[in-house]
Amino acid sequence: MMWFLLAALLVTAVAAWTDWQQGTIPNWLTYGVMVAAPFAHVAYSWSHGATTQEIATNGSYSVLGGFLCGLVPLLLYNKNAIGGGDVKLFVAIGMLCRPMTGVEAEMYSFFAAMLIAPIRLAYEGKLFRTVSNAFFISFNSVLPKTRRKEIVPQAMSWFRLGPAILAGVAYTTYLHWRAP
C-alpha cells in the first residue's frame, strides 16, 4: 500500500502546486490517475502472485475507493463550496488509496482545510464576512422570507483546497509509514 500512498502524495503535490499557482487542478493529472489506478492495483496484485479473485477484488476496491471518496466532495461541489478539480482529485486519491485509506486521507484533508482556512481568511480580513455568509447560506432555506439574506457572488470568499489536500495525504502517508 505504501507505493500507492507515495503516488498519491506525488499527485497531490503537483495538484497543490498548480492549484496554488493557477487556481486549477489539471484534468490530465486527475483523469490520468483515475484511469491508471485500477490497472496499477491489478498489476501490483498480479506481480505478487495473487489469485484471480484477489486481483479482481483489488481492482474493484480501487473503483469503490474513488466512488466513496467522491461522495462528500460532490455534495459540496453541488452547493458551490468546492471546485470540480478538488472533487476529481479526491476521486483520484480514493482510487489510488482504496476505500479505507482514501477516506482517511480525505478526512485529514478536510481537517487541514479547517485549520488553514480561518487563518488565511483572518489574514486577508475576510473571516467575519465569510462566517456570516456561511451562516446565511446554510440557513436561508429555513429562515422566514423576511429574514433571508441574498448572498451576492462578489461577497463570497474562495479558498484553494489543493494545499490542504496535500497536507491530508502527507499526514496519512506519515501515519502509515510509521505504523508497524
Secondary structure per residue as TSV (DSSP state, phi and psi in degrees):
chain	resnum	aa	ss	phi	psi
A	1	M	-	360.0	-25.2
A	2	M	H	-61.1	-37.6
A	3	W	H	-62.4	-37.0
A	4	F	H	-72.9	-35.0
A	5	L	H	-66.5	-40.0
A	6	L	H	-65.7	-37.1
A	7	A	H	-64.5	-42.0
A	8	A	H	-63.4	-37.4
A	9	L	H	-64.0	-43.4
A	10	L	H	-64.1	-45.9
A	11	V	H	-60.9	-45.7
A	12	T	H	-70.5	-28.2
A	13	A	H	-65.6	-44.2
A	14	V	H	-64.2	-43.3
A	15	A	H	-63.4	-42.5
A	16	A	H	-63.7	-41.1
A	17	W	H	-63.7	-48.7
A	18	T	H	-68.7	-34.9
A	19	D	H	-65.4	-42.6
A	20	W	H	-66.5	-42.4
A	21	Q	H	-81.4	-41.4
A	22	Q	H	-115.6	-10.7
A	23	G	S	76.4	21.4
A	24	T	-	-148.1	151.1
A	25	I	-	-109.2	121.6
A	26	P	-	-64.8	137.7
A	27	N	H	-63.8	-36.0
A	28	W	H	-59.9	-32.1
A	29	L	H	-73.3	-52.6
A	30	T	H	-70.2	-47.1
A	31	Y	H	-66.3	-36.7
A	32	G	H	-59.5	-43.4
A	33	V	H	-67.6	-40.8
A	34	M	H	-61.1	-36.4
A	35	V	H	-76.5	-41.9
A	36	A	H	-79.3	-31.4
A	37	A	H	-58.2	-49.8
A	38	P	H	-60.7	-39.3
A	39	F	H	-66.8	-36.3
A	40	A	H	-65.2	-40.2
A	41	H	H	-66.1	-40.8
A	42	V	H	-63.7	-46.7
A	43	A	H	-64.0	-41.0
A	44	Y	H	-63.0	-44.8
A	45	S	H	-63.7	-44.0
A	46	W	H	-62.5	-42.3
A	47	S	H	-68.2	-18.9
A	48	H	T	-101.2	16.3
A	49	G	T	74.1	28.0
A	50	A	-	-71.7	157.0
A	51	T	-	-73.0	167.1
A	52	T	H	-60.0	-39.9
A	53	Q	H	-65.6	-41.4
A	54	E	H	-65.6	-38.2
A	55	I	H	-63.1	-47.6
A	56	A	H	-63.5	-38.8
A	57	T	H	-63.5	-43.3
A	58	N	H	-65.3	-40.5
A	59	G	H	-64.7	-39.3
A	60	S	H	-68.2	-39.1
A	61	Y	H	-62.8	-31.5
A	62	S	H	-62.7	-46.6
A	63	V	H	-65.9	-41.7
A	64	L	H	-62.4	-39.8
A	65	G	H	-60.6	-41.5
A	66	G	H	-63.3	-42.2
A	67	F	H	-62.9	-50.5
A	68	L	H	-65.8	-39.6
A	69	C	H	-73.8	-13.6
A	70	G	H	-91.6	-13.3
A	71	L	H	-62.9	-59.5
A	72	V	H	-64.3	-46.5
A	73	P	H	-59.6	-34.5
A	74	L	H	-66.3	-39.9
A	75	L	H	-62.4	-41.6
A	76	L	H	-65.9	-38.4
A	77	Y	H	-62.7	-40.3
A	78	N	H	-65.9	-22.8
A	79	K	T	-94.2	8.1
A	80	N	T	60.5	33.8
A	81	A	S	-93.5	-26.3
A	82	I	S	-138.6	166.6
A	83	G	-	-87.7	165.6
A	84	G	H	-65.9	-33.3
A	85	G	H	-63.4	-35.7
A	86	D	H	-65.5	-41.2
A	87	V	H	-61.0	-48.9
A	88	K	H	-62.9	-36.3
A	89	L	H	-66.5	-41.1
A	90	F	H	-63.3	-39.8
A	91	V	H	-62.9	-44.1
A	92	A	H	-61.8	-41.9
A	93	I	H	-63.3	-42.9
A	94	G	H	-60.8	-37.6
A	95	M	H	-73.1	-33.7
A	96	L	H	-72.8	-45.1
A	97	C	H	-94.4	-10.5
A	98	R	H	69.8	175.4
A	99	P	H	-55.9	-57.3
A	100	M	H	-64.2	-51.1
A	101	T	H	-71.9	-33.6
A	102	G	H	-64.2	-45.3
A	103	V	H	-66.1	-36.5
A	104	E	H	-61.0	-47.3
A	105	A	H	-63.1	-38.6
A	106	E	H	-64.5	-42.7
A	107	M	H	-61.3	-47.0
A	108	Y	H	-65.7	-31.2
A	109	S	H	-65.2	-42.9
A	110	F	H	-68.5	-35.1
A	111	F	H	-62.3	-43.5
A	112	A	H	-62.1	-41.2
A	113	A	H	-63.4	-38.0
A	114	M	H	-66.3	-26.2
A	115	L	H	-85.0	-40.2
A	116	I	H	-76.4	-43.5
A	117	A	H	-58.4	-49.6
A	118	P	H	-63.5	-35.4
A	119	I	H	-64.9	-45.9
A	120	R	H	-66.2	-43.0
A	121	L	H	-64.9	-38.2
A	122	A	H	-65.3	-41.3
A	123	Y	H	-60.6	-38.5
A	124	E	H	-83.7	-4.2
A	125	G	T	75.9	24.2
A	126	K	-	-115.1	5.4
A	127	L	H	-63.4	-51.0
A	128	F	H	-67.2	-39.2
A	129	R	H	-63.8	-39.8
A	130	T	H	-67.6	-40.8
A	131	V	H	-63.8	-41.4
A	132	S	H	-62.6	-46.2
A	133	N	H	-61.5	-41.6
A	134	A	H	-61.8	-40.2
A	135	F	H	-60.6	-50.2
A	136	F	H	-68.9	-34.2
A	137	I	H	-64.1	-41.2
A	138	S	H	-70.2	-37.0
A	139	F	H	-114.5	2.4
A	140	N	T	-56.1	-38.5
A	141	S	T	-70.8	-22.2
A	142	V	T	-101.5	-11.1
A	143	L	S	-77.5	151.8
A	144	P	-	-61.1	151.2
A	145	K	G	-55.7	-32.3
A	146	T	G	-71.7	-21.3
A	147	R	G	-100.5	-5.2
A	148	R	-	-71.4	148.7
A	149	K	-	-120.7	132.3
A	150	E	-	-81.4	128.8
A	151	I	-	-99.9	113.5
A	152	V	-	-84.4	145.2
A	153	P	G	-56.3	-30.4
A	154	Q	G	-67.0	-21.7
A	155	A	G	-88.2	-3.7
A	156	M	-	-82.4	149.0
A	157	S	-	-108.7	141.3
A	158	W	-	-118.3	141.4
A	159	F	-	-127.7	128.2
A	160	R	-	-76.7	116.1
A	161	L	-	-86.3	-16.6
A	162	G	H	-52.5	-49.1
A	163	P	H	-62.6	-34.8
A	164	A	H	-68.5	-36.5
A	165	I	H	-64.9	-41.3
A	166	L	H	-59.8	-44.4
A	167	A	H	-61.8	-41.3
A	168	G	H	-65.1	-42.5
A	169	V	H	-69.4	-37.9
A	170	A	H	-63.0	-42.5
A	171	Y	H	-67.3	-40.4
A	172	T	H	-62.2	-43.5
A	173	T	H	-61.2	-44.1
A	174	Y	H	-59.7	-46.8
A	175	L	H	-61.3	-39.9
A	176	H	H	-77.6	-27.1
A	177	W	H	-69.0	-41.7
A	178	R	H	-88.5	-6.0
A	179	A	-	-70.9	143.0
A	180	P	-	-67.2	360.0
